[in-house]
Amino acid sequence: MNEPHRAAQPLKQVRRSIFPMADDTWESVAARELPDTPLSEALGLLQSYNLHVYMRPSAPADSPRAGNPLLPSDVIFLEAPLK
């Protein structure tokens, strides 16, 4: 049956995120956004928070995106999912 329309509730907390710059790499984002974390650890954290980007198929070798999996339109989360 038809349920009454419910108004959307505002989010109480929002996960920290960025849109990468055109020339950003995992390394540049990690260094800039997680400066107090060792680079290898920061890379692992970012990649685990962003499996939607990290696991995306690589661009073809002749593509302008070849060699860099980050797009300026990607949402890159800077922290683990909120509980």
PyMOL Python script that loads the backbone (N, CA, C, O; Angstrom):
from pymol import cmd

cmd.read_pdbstr("""\
ATOM      1  N   MET A   1       0.833  -1.181   0.000  1.00  0.00           N
ATOM      2  CA  MET A   1       0.000   0.000   0.000  1.00  0.00           C
ATOM      3  C   MET A   1       0.882   1.250   0.000  1.00  0.00           C
ATOM      4  O   MET A   1       2.102   1.166   0.138  1.00  0.00           O
ATOM      5  N   ASN A   2       0.261   2.369  -0.152  1.00  0.00           N
ATOM      6  CA  ASN A   2       1.000   3.632  -0.153  1.00  0.00           C
ATOM      7  C   ASN A   2       1.373   4.032   1.266  1.00  0.00           C
ATOM      8  O   ASN A   2       0.522   4.119   2.152  1.00  0.00           O
ATOM      9  N   GLU A   3       2.664   4.273   1.459  1.00  0.00           N
ATOM     10  CA  GLU A   3       3.118   4.757   2.759  1.00  0.00           C
ATOM     11  C   GLU A   3       3.195   6.273   2.697  1.00  0.00           C
ATOM     12  O   GLU A   3       3.476   6.844   1.643  1.00  0.00           O
ATOM     13  N   PRO A   4       2.944   6.927   3.831  1.00  0.00           N
ATOM     14  CA  PRO A   4       3.052   8.391   3.814  1.00  0.00           C
ATOM     15  C   PRO A   4       4.486   8.809   3.509  1.00  0.00           C
ATOM     16  O   PRO A   4       5.436   8.127   3.892  1.00  0.00           O
ATOM     17  N   HIS A   5       4.633   9.929   2.822  1.00  0.00           N
ATOM     18  CA  HIS A   5       5.955  10.454   2.478  1.00  0.00           C
ATOM     19  C   HIS A   5       6.652  10.911   3.756  1.00  0.00           C
ATOM     20  O   HIS A   5       6.077  11.637   4.567  1.00  0.00           O
ATOM     21  N   ARG A   6       7.890  10.478   3.917  1.00  0.00           N
ATOM     22  CA  ARG A   6       8.673  10.888   5.078  1.00  0.00           C
ATOM     23  C   ARG A   6       9.749  11.863   4.621  1.00  0.00           C
ATOM     24  O   ARG A   6      10.440  11.625   3.631  1.00  0.00           O
ATOM     25  N   ALA A   7       9.877  12.936   5.337  1.00  0.00           N
ATOM     26  CA  ALA A   7      10.901  13.930   5.007  1.00  0.00           C
ATOM     27  C   ALA A   7      12.282  13.349   5.291  1.00  0.00           C
ATOM     28  O   ALA A   7      12.466  12.617   6.264  1.00  0.00           O
ATOM     29  N   ALA A   8      13.236  13.672   4.454  1.00  0.00           N
ATOM     30  CA  ALA A   8      14.608  13.206   4.655  1.00  0.00           C
ATOM     31  C   ALA A   8      15.167  13.824   5.926  1.00  0.00           C
ATOM     32  O   ALA A   8      14.934  14.997   6.221  1.00  0.00           O
ATOM     33  N   GLN A   9      15.897  13.028   6.659  1.00  0.00           N
ATOM     34  CA  GLN A   9      16.533  13.496   7.887  1.00  0.00           C
ATOM     35  C   GLN A   9      17.942  13.990   7.564  1.00  0.00           C
ATOM     36  O   GLN A   9      18.650  13.356   6.783  1.00  0.00           O
ATOM     37  N   PRO A  10      18.350  15.094   8.144  1.00  0.00           N
ATOM     38  CA  PRO A  10      19.723  15.564   7.898  1.00  0.00           C
ATOM     39  C   PRO A  10      20.732  14.595   8.521  1.00  0.00           C
ATOM     40  O   PRO A  10      20.461  13.972   9.548  1.00  0.00           O
ATOM     41  N   LEU A  11      21.884  14.483   7.890  1.00  0.00           N
ATOM     42  CA  LEU A  11      22.940  13.637   8.425  1.00  0.00           C
ATOM     43  C   LEU A  11      23.509  14.285   9.678  1.00  0.00           C
ATOM     44  O   LEU A  11      23.713  15.498   9.729  1.00  0.00           O
ATOM     45  N   LYS A  12      23.762  13.457  10.688  1.00  0.00           N
ATOM     46  CA  LYS A  12      24.333  13.988  11.924  1.00  0.00           C
ATOM     47  C   LYS A  12      25.845  14.104  11.814  1.00  0.00           C
ATOM     48  O   LYS A  12      26.448  15.026  12.362  1.00  0.00           O
ATOM     49  N   GLN A  13      26.444  13.172  11.110  1.00  0.00           N
ATOM     50  CA  GLN A  13      27.879  13.193  10.890  1.00  0.00           C
ATOM     51  C   GLN A  13      28.137  12.892   9.423  1.00  0.00           C
ATOM     52  O   GLN A  13      27.434  12.094   8.802  1.00  0.00           O
ATOM     53  N   VAL A  14      29.142  13.535   8.888  1.00  0.00           N
ATOM     54  CA  VAL A  14      29.520  13.311   7.497  1.00  0.00           C
ATOM     55  C   VAL A  14      30.969  12.851   7.484  1.00  0.00           C
ATOM     56  O   VAL A  14      31.824  13.435   8.151  1.00  0.00           O
ATOM     57  N   ARG A  15      31.233  11.809   6.727  1.00  0.00           N
ATOM     58  CA  ARG A  15      32.578  11.269   6.605  1.00  0.00           C
ATOM     59  C   ARG A  15      33.468  12.262   5.863  1.00  0.00           C
ATOM     60  O   ARG A  15      33.077  12.784   4.819  1.00  0.00           O
ATOM     61  N   ARG A  16      34.662  12.525   6.395  1.00  0.00           N
ATOM     62  CA  ARG A  16      35.574  13.458   5.739  1.00  0.00           C
ATOM     63  C   ARG A  16      35.961  12.924   4.362  1.00  0.00           C
ATOM     64  O   ARG A  16      36.267  11.741   4.211  1.00  0.00           O
ATOM     65  N   SER A  17      35.945  13.795   3.369  1.00  0.00           N
ATOM     66  CA  SER A  17      36.278  13.381   2.010  1.00  0.00           C
ATOM     67  C   SER A  17      36.779  14.589   1.225  1.00  0.00           C
ATOM     68  O   SER A  17      36.609  15.739   1.630  1.00  0.00           O
ATOM     69  N   ILE A  18      37.401  14.286   0.088  1.00  0.00           N
ATOM     70  CA  ILE A  18      37.879  15.326  -0.833  1.00  0.00           C
ATOM     71  C   ILE A  18      37.593  14.889  -2.260  1.00  0.00           C
ATOM     72  O   ILE A  18      37.274  13.728  -2.518  1.00  0.00           O
ATOM     73  N   PHE A  19      37.713  15.832  -3.179  1.00  0.00           N
ATOM     74  CA  PHE A  19      37.819  15.542  -4.604  1.00  0.00           C
ATOM     75  C   PHE A  19      39.285  15.756  -4.935  1.00  0.00           C
ATOM     76  O   PHE A  19      39.824  16.822  -4.639  1.00  0.00           O
ATOM     77  N   PRO A  20      39.952  14.773  -5.543  1.00  0.00           N
ATOM     78  CA  PRO A  20      41.372  14.963  -5.846  1.00  0.00           C
ATOM     79  C   PRO A  20      41.598  16.031  -6.911  1.00  0.00           C
ATOM     80  O   PRO A  20      40.736  16.301  -7.747  1.00  0.00           O
ATOM     81  N   MET A  21      42.786  16.629  -6.851  1.00  0.00           N
ATOM     82  CA  MET A  21      43.192  17.561  -7.897  1.00  0.00           C
ATOM     83  C   MET A  21      43.560  16.757  -9.143  1.00  0.00           C
ATOM     84  O   MET A  21      43.792  15.551  -9.053  1.00  0.00           O
ATOM     85  N   ALA A  22      43.614  17.399 -10.278  1.00  0.00           N
ATOM     86  CA  ALA A  22      43.821  16.707 -11.550  1.00  0.00           C
ATOM     87  C   ALA A  22      45.081  15.852 -11.571  1.00  0.00           C
ATOM     88  O   ALA A  22      45.087  14.789 -12.192  1.00  0.00           O
ATOM     89  N   ASP A  23      46.144  16.288 -10.911  1.00  0.00           N
ATOM     90  CA  ASP A  23      47.398  15.532 -10.960  1.00  0.00           C
ATOM     91  C   ASP A  23      47.661  14.731  -9.682  1.00  0.00           C
ATOM     92  O   ASP A  23      48.772  14.240  -9.481  1.00  0.00           O
ATOM     93  N   ASP A  24      46.657  14.596  -8.822  1.00  0.00           N
ATOM     94  CA  ASP A  24      46.839  13.841  -7.586  1.00  0.00           C
ATOM     95  C   ASP A  24      47.053  12.359  -7.847  1.00  0.00           C
ATOM     96  O   ASP A  24      46.522  11.787  -8.799  1.00  0.00           O
ATOM     97  N   THR A  25      47.840  11.764  -6.979  1.00  0.00           N
ATOM     98  CA  THR A  25      48.044  10.311  -6.937  1.00  0.00           C
ATOM     99  C   THR A  25      47.692   9.875  -5.524  1.00  0.00           C
ATOM    100  O   THR A  25      47.471  10.706  -4.643  1.00  0.00           O
ATOM    101  N   TRP A  26      47.641   8.559  -5.313  1.00  0.00           N
ATOM    102  CA  TRP A  26      47.423   8.076  -3.943  1.00  0.00           C
ATOM    103  C   TRP A  26      48.469   8.681  -3.004  1.00  0.00           C
ATOM    104  O   TRP A  26      48.153   9.085  -1.885  1.00  0.00           O
ATOM    105  N   GLU A  27      49.720   8.738  -3.475  1.00  0.00           N
ATOM    106  CA  GLU A  27      50.812   9.238  -2.644  1.00  0.00           C
ATOM    107  C   GLU A  27      50.637  10.712  -2.302  1.00  0.00           C
ATOM    108  O   GLU A  27      50.851  11.106  -1.155  1.00  0.00           O
ATOM    109  N   SER A  28      50.254  11.530  -3.274  1.00  0.00           N
ATOM    110  CA  SER A  28      50.112  12.964  -2.995  1.00  0.00           C
ATOM    111  C   SER A  28      48.937  13.235  -2.058  1.00  0.00           C
ATOM    112  O   SER A  28      49.014  14.105  -1.191  1.00  0.00           O
ATOM    113  N   VAL A  29      47.866  12.497  -2.236  1.00  0.00           N
ATOM    114  CA  VAL A  29      46.721  12.654  -1.326  1.00  0.00           C
ATOM    115  C   VAL A  29      47.110  12.228   0.081  1.00  0.00           C
ATOM    116  O   VAL A  29      46.803  12.924   1.049  1.00  0.00           O
ATOM    117  N   ALA A  30      47.786  11.086   0.200  1.00  0.00           N
ATOM    118  CA  ALA A  30      48.202  10.593   1.520  1.00  0.00           C
ATOM    119  C   ALA A  30      49.112  11.600   2.215  1.00  0.00           C
ATOM    120  O   ALA A  30      48.923  11.889   3.396  1.00  0.00           O
ATOM    121  N   ALA A  31      50.092  12.134   1.498  1.00  0.00           N
ATOM    122  CA  ALA A  31      51.035  13.081   2.088  1.00  0.00           C
ATOM    123  C   ALA A  31      50.339  14.376   2.514  1.00  0.00           C
ATOM    124  O   ALA A  31      50.651  14.928   3.570  1.00  0.00           O
ATOM    125  N   ARG A  32      49.424  14.851   1.718  1.00  0.00           N
ATOM    126  CA  ARG A  32      48.744  16.122   2.011  1.00  0.00           C
ATOM    127  C   ARG A  32      47.673  15.974   3.087  1.00  0.00           C
ATOM    128  O   ARG A  32      47.572  16.807   3.987  1.00  0.00           O
ATOM    129  N   GLU A  33      46.874  14.910   2.992  1.00  0.00           N
ATOM    130  CA  GLU A  33      45.703  14.796   3.861  1.00  0.00           C
ATOM    131  C   GLU A  33      45.948  14.013   5.150  1.00  0.00           C
ATOM    132  O   GLU A  33      45.207  14.180   6.119  1.00  0.00           O
ATOM    133  N   LEU A  34      46.973  13.165   5.177  1.00  0.00           N
ATOM    134  CA  LEU A  34      47.297  12.383   6.375  1.00  0.00           C
ATOM    135  C   LEU A  34      48.765  12.587   6.730  1.00  0.00           C
ATOM    136  O   LEU A  34      49.517  11.617   6.823  1.00  0.00           O
ATOM    137  N   PRO A  35      49.183  13.837   6.930  1.00  0.00           N
ATOM    138  CA  PRO A  35      50.607  14.128   7.101  1.00  0.00           C
ATOM    139  C   PRO A  35      51.232  13.533   8.364  1.00  0.00           C
ATOM    140  O   PRO A  35      52.449  13.352   8.413  1.00  0.00           O
ATOM    141  N   ASP A  36      50.439  13.229   9.370  1.00  0.00           N
ATOM    142  CA  ASP A  36      50.979  12.694  10.616  1.00  0.00           C
ATOM    143  C   ASP A  36      51.077  11.171  10.610  1.00  0.00           C
ATOM    144  O   ASP A  36      51.470  10.572  11.611  1.00  0.00           O
ATOM    145  N   THR A  37      50.726  10.546   9.501  1.00  0.00           N
ATOM    146  CA  THR A  37      50.757   9.091   9.368  1.00  0.00           C
ATOM    147  C   THR A  37      51.869   8.723   8.397  1.00  0.00           C
ATOM    148  O   THR A  37      51.988   9.337   7.337  1.00  0.00           O
ATOM    149  N   PRO A  38      52.693   7.722   8.744  1.00  0.00           N
ATOM    150  CA  PRO A  38      53.733   7.302   7.786  1.00  0.00           C
ATOM    151  C   PRO A  38      53.112   6.994   6.420  1.00  0.00           C
ATOM    152  O   PRO A  38      52.016   6.441   6.335  1.00  0.00           O
ATOM    153  N   LEU A  39      53.831   7.360   5.351  1.00  0.00           N
ATOM    154  CA  LEU A  39      53.276   7.270   4.000  1.00  0.00           C
ATOM    155  C   LEU A  39      52.750   5.882   3.661  1.00  0.00           C
ATOM    156  O   LEU A  39      51.648   5.771   3.124  1.00  0.00           O
ATOM    157  N   SER A  40      53.494   4.823   3.955  1.00  0.00           N
ATOM    158  CA  SER A  40      53.027   3.475   3.594  1.00  0.00           C
ATOM    159  C   SER A  40      51.740   3.127   4.334  1.00  0.00           C
ATOM    160  O   SER A  40      50.855   2.480   3.775  1.00  0.00           O
ATOM    161  N   GLU A  41      51.637   3.552   5.581  1.00  0.00           N
ATOM    162  CA  GLU A  41      50.408   3.299   6.354  1.00  0.00           C
ATOM    163  C   GLU A  41      49.258   4.145   5.816  1.00  0.00           C
ATOM    164  O   GLU A  41      48.136   3.658   5.681  1.00  0.00           O
ATOM    165  N   ALA A  42      49.535   5.408   5.511  1.00  0.00           N
ATOM    166  CA  ALA A  42      48.503   6.297   4.977  1.00  0.00           C
ATOM    167  C   ALA A  42      47.965   5.783   3.638  1.00  0.00           C
ATOM    168  O   ALA A  42      46.763   5.855   3.383  1.00  0.00           O
ATOM    169  N   LEU A  43      48.850   5.266   2.787  1.00  0.00           N
ATOM    170  CA  LEU A  43      48.404   4.688   1.509  1.00  0.00           C
ATOM    171  C   LEU A  43      47.451   3.530   1.746  1.00  0.00           C
ATOM    172  O   LEU A  43      46.394   3.452   1.119  1.00  0.00           O
ATOM    173  N   GLY A  44      47.820   2.632   2.647  1.00  0.00           N
ATOM    174  CA  GLY A  44      46.959   1.493   2.943  1.00  0.00           C
ATOM    175  C   GLY A  44      45.608   1.913   3.490  1.00  0.00           C
ATOM    176  O   GLY A  44      44.582   1.340   3.125  1.00  0.00           O
ATOM    177  N   LEU A  45      45.603   2.914   4.367  1.00  0.00           N
ATOM    178  CA  LEU A  45      44.341   3.397   4.925  1.00  0.00           C
ATOM    179  C   LEU A  45      43.463   4.005   3.831  1.00  0.00           C
ATOM    180  O   LEU A  45      42.286   3.662   3.714  1.00  0.00           O
ATOM    181  N   LEU A  46      44.031   4.901   3.037  1.00  0.00           N
ATOM    182  CA  LEU A  46      43.246   5.531   1.971  1.00  0.00           C
ATOM    183  C   LEU A  46      42.680   4.503   1.003  1.00  0.00           C
ATOM    184  O   LEU A  46      41.511   4.577   0.626  1.00  0.00           O
ATOM    185  N   GLN A  47      43.496   3.558   0.607  1.00  0.00           N
ATOM    186  CA  GLN A  47      43.029   2.556  -0.352  1.00  0.00           C
ATOM    187  C   GLN A  47      41.948   1.670   0.260  1.00  0.00           C
ATOM    188  O   GLN A  47      41.023   1.258  -0.440  1.00  0.00           O
ATOM    189  N   SER A  48      42.049   1.372   1.551  1.00  0.00           N
ATOM    190  CA  SER A  48      41.010   0.551   2.187  1.00  0.00           C
ATOM    191  C   SER A  48      39.711   1.329   2.378  1.00  0.00           C
ATOM    192  O   SER A  48      38.633   0.736   2.356  1.00  0.00           O
ATOM    193  N   TYR A  49      39.795   2.640   2.564  1.00  0.00           N
ATOM    194  CA  TYR A  49      38.592   3.465   2.699  1.00  0.00           C
ATOM    195  C   TYR A  49      37.924   3.724   1.353  1.00  0.00           C
ATOM    196  O   TYR A  49      36.765   4.135   1.302  1.00  0.00           O
ATOM    197  N   ASN A  50      38.655   3.482   0.258  1.00  0.00           N
ATOM    198  CA  ASN A  50      38.203   3.868  -1.080  1.00  0.00           C
ATOM    199  C   ASN A  50      38.277   2.715  -2.073  1.00  0.00           C
ATOM    200  O   ASN A  50      38.801   2.869  -3.176  1.00  0.00           O
ATOM    201  N   LEU A  51      37.753   1.571  -1.680  1.00  0.00           N
ATOM    202  CA  LEU A  51      37.798   0.408  -2.574  1.00  0.00           C
ATOM    203  C   LEU A  51      37.073   0.673  -3.886  1.00  0.00           C
ATOM    204  O   LEU A  51      37.407   0.068  -4.905  1.00  0.00           O
ATOM    205  N   HIS A  52      36.093   1.561  -3.881  1.00  0.00           N
ATOM    206  CA  HIS A  52      35.360   1.902  -5.107  1.00  0.00           C
ATOM    207  C   HIS A  52      36.285   2.525  -6.149  1.00  0.00           C
ATOM    208  O   HIS A  52      35.996   2.462  -7.344  1.00  0.00           O
ATOM    209  N   VAL A  53      37.391   3.124  -5.714  1.00  0.00           N
ATOM    210  CA  VAL A  53      38.377   3.702  -6.635  1.00  0.00           C
ATOM    211  C   VAL A  53      39.556   2.753  -6.793  1.00  0.00           C
ATOM    212  O   VAL A  53      40.004   2.499  -7.911  1.00  0.00           O
ATOM    213  N   TYR A  54      40.052   2.236  -5.699  1.00  0.00           N
ATOM    214  CA  TYR A  54      41.249   1.397  -5.717  1.00  0.00           C
ATOM    215  C   TYR A  54      41.067   0.137  -6.568  1.00  0.00           C
ATOM    216  O   TYR A  54      42.007  -0.295  -7.235  1.00  0.00           O
ATOM    217  N   MET A  55      39.889  -0.445  -6.554  1.00  0.00           N
ATOM    218  CA  MET A  55      39.643  -1.693  -7.288  1.00  0.00           C
ATOM    219  C   MET A  55      39.088  -1.464  -8.696  1.00  0.00           C
ATOM    220  O   MET A  55      38.787  -2.425  -9.405  1.00  0.00           O
ATOM    221  N   ARG A  56      38.954  -0.215  -9.099  1.00  0.00           N
ATOM    222  CA  ARG A  56      38.458   0.088 -10.444  1.00  0.00           C
ATOM    223  C   ARG A  56      39.477  -0.399 -11.470  1.00  0.00           C
ATOM    224  O   ARG A  56      40.679  -0.261 -11.241  1.00  0.00           O
ATOM    225  N   PRO A  57      39.036  -0.961 -12.590  1.00  0.00           N
ATOM    226  CA  PRO A  57      39.994  -1.399 -13.613  1.00  0.00           C
ATOM    227  C   PRO A  57      40.901  -0.267 -14.073  1.00  0.00           C
ATOM    228  O   PRO A  57      40.485   0.890 -14.144  1.00  0.00           O
ATOM    229  N   SER A  58      42.127  -0.610 -14.379  1.00  0.00           N
ATOM    230  CA  SER A  58      43.100   0.378 -14.865  1.00  0.00           C
ATOM    231  C   SER A  58      42.668   0.940 -16.206  1.00  0.00           C
ATOM    232  O   SER A  58      41.988   0.277 -16.989  1.00  0.00           O
ATOM    233  N   ALA A  59      43.074   2.171 -16.454  1.00  0.00           N
ATOM    234  CA  ALA A  59      42.792   2.803 -17.745  1.00  0.00           C
ATOM    235  C   ALA A  59      43.673   2.177 -18.813  1.00  0.00           C
ATOM    236  O   ALA A  59      44.771   1.713 -18.506  1.00  0.00           O
ATOM    237  N   PRO A  60      43.218   2.152 -20.059  1.00  0.00           N
ATOM    238  CA  PRO A  60      44.057   1.647 -21.146  1.00  0.00           C
ATOM    239  C   PRO A  60      45.360   2.436 -21.244  1.00  0.00           C
ATOM    240  O   PRO A  60      45.413   3.609 -20.874  1.00  0.00           O
ATOM    241  N   ALA A  61      46.390   1.797 -21.734  1.00  0.00           N
ATOM    242  CA  ALA A  61      47.726   2.415 -21.815  1.00  0.00           C
ATOM    243  C   ALA A  61      47.733   3.705 -22.634  1.00  0.00           C
ATOM    244  O   ALA A  61      48.532   4.598 -22.352  1.00  0.00           O
ATOM    245  N   ASP A  62      46.863   3.826 -23.639  1.00  0.00           N
ATOM    246  CA  ASP A  62      46.837   5.023 -24.482  1.00  0.00           C
ATOM    247  C   ASP A  62      45.848   6.082 -23.979  1.00  0.00           C
ATOM    248  O   ASP A  62      45.579   7.061 -24.675  1.00  0.00           O
ATOM    249  N   SER A  63      45.319   5.886 -22.796  1.00  0.00           N
ATOM    250  CA  SER A  63      44.350   6.811 -22.214  1.00  0.00           C
ATOM    251  C   SER A  63      45.058   7.964 -21.504  1.00  0.00           C
ATOM    252  O   SER A  63      46.161   7.783 -20.990  1.00  0.00           O
ATOM    253  N   PRO A  64      44.440   9.144 -21.468  1.00  0.00           N
ATOM    254  CA  PRO A  64      45.037  10.251 -20.710  1.00  0.00           C
ATOM    255  C   PRO A  64      45.135   9.934 -19.211  1.00  0.00           C
ATOM    256  O   PRO A  64      45.927  10.543 -18.492  1.00  0.00           O
ATOM    257  N   ARG A  65      44.326   8.981 -18.752  1.00  0.00           N
ATOM    258  CA  ARG A  65      44.310   8.597 -17.348  1.00  0.00           C
ATOM    259  C   ARG A  65      45.299   7.477 -17.036  1.00  0.00           C
ATOM    260  O   ARG A  65      45.439   7.097 -15.873  1.00  0.00           O
ATOM    261  N   ALA A  66      45.972   6.952 -18.018  1.00  0.00           N
ATOM    262  CA  ALA A  66      46.897   5.823 -17.820  1.00  0.00           C
ATOM    263  C   ALA A  66      47.924   6.161 -16.746  1.00  0.00           C
ATOM    264  O   ALA A  66      48.511   7.244 -16.748  1.00  0.00           O
ATOM    265  N   GLY A  67      48.129   5.231 -15.842  1.00  0.00           N
ATOM    266  CA  GLY A  67      49.121   5.408 -14.796  1.00  0.00           C
ATOM    267  C   GLY A  67      48.625   6.127 -13.561  1.00  0.00           C
ATOM    268  O   GLY A  67      49.326   6.144 -12.549  1.00  0.00           O
ATOM    269  N   ASN A  68      47.456   6.717 -13.602  1.00  0.00           N
ATOM    270  CA  ASN A  68      46.900   7.388 -12.427  1.00  0.00           C
ATOM    271  C   ASN A  68      45.433   7.015 -12.278  1.00  0.00           C
ATOM    272  O   ASN A  68      44.603   7.418 -13.093  1.00  0.00           O
ATOM    273  N   PRO A  69      45.111   6.246 -11.241  1.00  0.00           N
ATOM    274  CA  PRO A  69      43.736   5.789 -11.080  1.00  0.00           C
ATOM    275  C   PRO A  69      42.778   6.831 -10.505  1.00  0.00           C
ATOM    276  O   PRO A  69      41.573   6.588 -10.459  1.00  0.00           O
ATOM    277  N   LEU A  70      43.280   7.980 -10.068  1.00  0.00           N
ATOM    278  CA  LEU A  70      42.399   8.976  -9.459  1.00  0.00           C
ATOM    279  C   LEU A  70      41.880   9.964 -10.499  1.00  0.00           C
ATOM    280  O   LEU A  70      42.627  10.461 -11.341  1.00  0.00           O
ATOM    281  N   LEU A  71      40.598  10.229 -10.417  1.00  0.00           N
ATOM    282  CA  LEU A  71      39.959  11.225 -11.281  1.00  0.00           C
ATOM    283  C   LEU A  71      39.519  12.405 -10.429  1.00  0.00           C
ATOM    284  O   LEU A  71      39.182  12.214  -9.260  1.00  0.00           O
ATOM    285  N   PRO A  72      39.510  13.616 -10.970  1.00  0.00           N
ATOM    286  CA  PRO A  72      39.052  14.766 -10.193  1.00  0.00           C
ATOM    287  C   PRO A  72      37.597  14.638  -9.717  1.00  0.00           C
ATOM    288  O   PRO A  72      37.198  15.323  -8.776  1.00  0.00           O
ATOM    289  N   SER A  73      36.817  13.785 -10.347  1.00  0.00           N
ATOM    290  CA  SER A  73      35.419  13.593  -9.934  1.00  0.00           C
ATOM    291  C   SER A  73      35.250  12.507  -8.879  1.00  0.00           C
ATOM    292  O   SER A  73      34.143  12.305  -8.381  1.00  0.00           O
ATOM    293  N   ASP A  74      36.330  11.800  -8.526  1.00  0.00           N
ATOM    294  CA  ASP A  74      36.235  10.757  -7.502  1.00  0.00           C
ATOM    295  C   ASP A  74      36.023  11.374  -6.121  1.00  0.00           C
ATOM    296  O   ASP A  74      36.608  12.408  -5.799  1.00  0.00           O
ATOM    297  N   VAL A  75      35.197  10.743  -5.324  1.00  0.00           N
ATOM    298  CA  VAL A  75      35.088  11.095  -3.917  1.00  0.00           C
ATOM    299  C   VAL A  75      36.094  10.225  -3.188  1.00  0.00           C
ATOM    300  O   VAL A  75      35.994   8.999  -3.220  1.00  0.00           O
ATOM    301  N   ILE A  76      37.068  10.850  -2.527  1.00  0.00           N
ATOM    302  CA  ILE A  76      38.087  10.132  -1.791  1.00  0.00           C
ATOM    303  C   ILE A  76      37.847  10.333  -0.302  1.00  0.00           C
ATOM    304  O   ILE A  76      37.974  11.442   0.217  1.00  0.00           O
ATOM    305  N   PHE A  77      37.497   9.244   0.378  1.00  0.00           N
ATOM    306  CA  PHE A  77      37.237   9.314   1.808  1.00  0.00           C
ATOM    307  C   PHE A  77      38.565   9.329   2.568  1.00  0.00           C
ATOM    308  O   PHE A  77      39.507   8.616   2.224  1.00  0.00           O
ATOM    309  N   LEU A  78      38.611  10.151   3.599  1.00  0.00           N
ATOM    310  CA  LEU A  78      39.834  10.325   4.389  1.00  0.00           C
ATOM    311  C   LEU A  78      39.751   9.651   5.751  1.00  0.00           C
ATOM    312  O   LEU A  78      40.673   9.758   6.560  1.00  0.00           O
ATOM    313  N   GLU A  79      38.667   8.970   6.000  1.00  0.00           N
ATOM    314  CA  GLU A  79      38.506   8.246   7.251  1.00  0.00           C
ATOM    315  C   GLU A  79      37.627   7.035   7.027  1.00  0.00           C
ATOM    316  O   GLU A  79      36.913   6.932   6.030  1.00  0.00           O
ATOM    317  N   ALA A  80      37.698   6.120   7.981  1.00  0.00           N
ATOM    318  CA  ALA A  80      36.919   4.876   7.897  1.00  0.00           C
ATOM    319  C   ALA A  80      35.425   5.203   7.938  1.00  0.00           C
ATOM    320  O   ALA A  80      35.032   6.290   8.361  1.00  0.00           O
ATOM    321  N   PRO A  81      34.601   4.256   7.496  1.00  0.00           N
ATOM    322  CA  PRO A  81      33.152   4.479   7.586  1.00  0.00           C
ATOM    323  C   PRO A  81      32.751   4.784   9.032  1.00  0.00           C
ATOM    324  O   PRO A  81      33.291   4.208   9.977  1.00  0.00           O
ATOM    325  N   LEU A  82      31.815   5.681   9.179  1.00  0.00           N
ATOM    326  CA  LEU A  82      31.321   6.047  10.506  1.00  0.00           C
ATOM    327  C   LEU A  82      30.399   4.968  11.025  1.00  0.00           C
ATOM    328  O   LEU A  82      29.697   4.300  10.266  1.00  0.00           O
ATOM    329  N   LYS A  83      30.416   4.815  12.308  1.00  0.00           N
ATOM    330  CA  LYS A  83      29.550   3.781  12.924  1.00  0.00           C
ATOM    331  C   LYS A  83      28.184   4.322  13.230  1.00  0.00           C
ATOM    332  O   LYS A  83      27.334   3.597  13.746  1.00  0.00           O
TER     333      LYS A  83
END
""", "prot")
cmd.dss("prot")
cmd.show_as("cartoon", "prot")
cmd.util.cbc("prot")
cmd.orient("prot")
